[in-house]
Amino acid sequence: MKPEGRKRAQYTDRERIRKGSQAPDQHCFAKGLTYLVNVGLAVQERGAADGRDGAILPGQLAAEGKMRLILRTLGTWLLSIAVILGVIDGTKSLAANAVITTSLGDLWTSLNATSLEWVQAFLETRFFGPVLTPMLASLLTVPSFVVVGVPAIVLAFLGRSRYVRQYVKTDEI
């Protein structure tokens, strides 16, 4: 469908719509429907490559989006907690004129000391207790904002959108 005498068009995102040549009757609903059909075809091709019949299971498209939403939400919450813990440590450092970090063990003890004792006793009674107890002891010495922040960044990274989006000006669409 390439018109004769015209240059190759630049395409945005994964759709085959030329910049600046959107038909007036194609509105947001039609673009969204086209996008869902393209994603469905990609899932069918992926399923056929895996040896399945290529049929889309009910909720297969929605499940992938929901999992990414859960990962991003959890990552955002944990990252906000890590920032709060970092601000608390920064405030303590400014007050003391020295770098002060609160370890996870100190934070856990101040929040609920009996649960920390319960977890330590629980790990000692397990089969891998001699391995898990030193790991917990070393984890309790790490600053609390690091212990919460690293999993937050990993979860937010896993929940990111897989598609590379090219942002275009509204007058170019």
Phi, psi and omega in degrees: 000025180278120180294145181288141176080009180248154177282164175296138181271154173270136181249148178250152179053224180243013180268160179256058178244128180288145175297132175077004182233037179287132179295143183295336181274354180268108182250187187302321181298317180294321178296318179296320179294318177299319179297315180297321178295317179297319178294320178298320178294322178295321178293321178296317179296321179296319179293322178293325179291332179278357180096000176276173183284354177090003180285141178275124178286150180300129178081007183293320179290321182288327182295322180294319179291324180291322180294319177297322178296318179296315180296317180293320179295313179297318178297321179293317178298313180296323178294323177293323176295319179296321178294319178298316178296323177293322178293320177299314178296322178295321178294318177296322180294320178293322180291327184265355184056034177206161179282119179235126175238142178267122180284162180297324179297317178294319179296315181295320178296320180289330179279311183198095184290327182292327179289327176295317177296321180295317180295319178296318178293323179296315182291329179292333182273355182276167182296318180266025180305315179297338177270319185286327182296313176294328178294317177295319180298320179287327178293327181288346179268348181284144177303142187294324181292334177285317181297325179272326186287322182295311176297330179296316180293321179296315179295319178295324177293318179292333181269006183290162177285139184277341185273138175275121181259136174254120183276131183239150176293152183294332179282350178269350183278000000 
